[in-house]
Amino acid sequence: MNTLSFYAAIAKHLASIESNLNALADIYENIEARTTLDEDLIDLLNLKADEVKTAATALKSITYSGG
């Protein structure tokens, strides 16, 4: 199986993203309020997350064509 390293790398990056999101939540709760820029960046994160989910779901529709 040639794909395990890709899934491992994705899982590692997702864990890092989750850690950063938790850190941001802590900042917004305990250190400072969100700004308009923060709100805009959160919207961009959500948009990108939707794009990633769509791309991941699309992987299931790919059919092996030989090669």
C-alpha positions in Angstrom: 0.0 0.0 0.0 1.7 3.2 -1.2 -0.7 5.6 0.5 -0.1 5.1 4.2 2.6 7.8 4.3 0.2 10.3 2.8 -2.5 9.5 5.4 0.1 9.8 8.2 1.3 13.2 7.0 -2.3 14.4 6.7 -3.1 13.2 10.2 0.0 14.9 11.6 -0.9 18.2 9.9 -4.5 18.0 11.1 -3.3 17.4 14.7 -1.2 20.6 14.4 -4.2 22.5 13.0 -6.4 21.3 15.8 -3.8 22.4 18.3 -3.6 25.8 16.8 -7.4 26.2 16.8 -7.4 25.3 20.5 -4.7 27.9 21.2 -6.8 30.5 19.3 -9.8 29.6 21.3 -7.8 30.0 24.5 -6.6 33.4 23.4 -10.1 34.6 22.5 -11.5 33.3 25.8 -8.7 34.5 28.2 -6.4 37.0 26.6 -8.2 39.2 24.0 -11.3 39.5 22.0 -11.6 38.6 18.3 -11.1 41.4 15.9 -12.8 42.0 12.5 -9.6 40.6 10.9 -9.9 37.5 13.1 -13.5 37.0 12.0 -12.5 37.3 8.4 -9.6 34.8 8.9 -12.0 32.4 10.6 -14.3 32.6 7.6 -11.4 31.7 5.4 -10.5 28.8 7.6 -14.0 27.5 7.3 -14.0 27.9 3.6 -10.8 26.0 3.2 -12.0 23.3 5.6 -15.0 22.8 3.3 -12.7 22.6 0.3 -10.6 20.0 2.0 -13.6 17.9 3.0 -14.9 18.1 -0.6 -11.5 16.9 -1.9 -11.3 14.1 0.6 -14.8 12.9 -0.2 -14.0 13.0 -3.9 -11.2 10.5 -3.3 -13.8 7.8 -2.9 -15.2 8.5 -6.4 -11.8 7.9 -8.2 -11.6 4.7 -10.1 -8.3 3.0 -10.7 -7.5 3.0 -14.4 -4.4 0.8 -14.4 -1.2 2.2 -15.2 
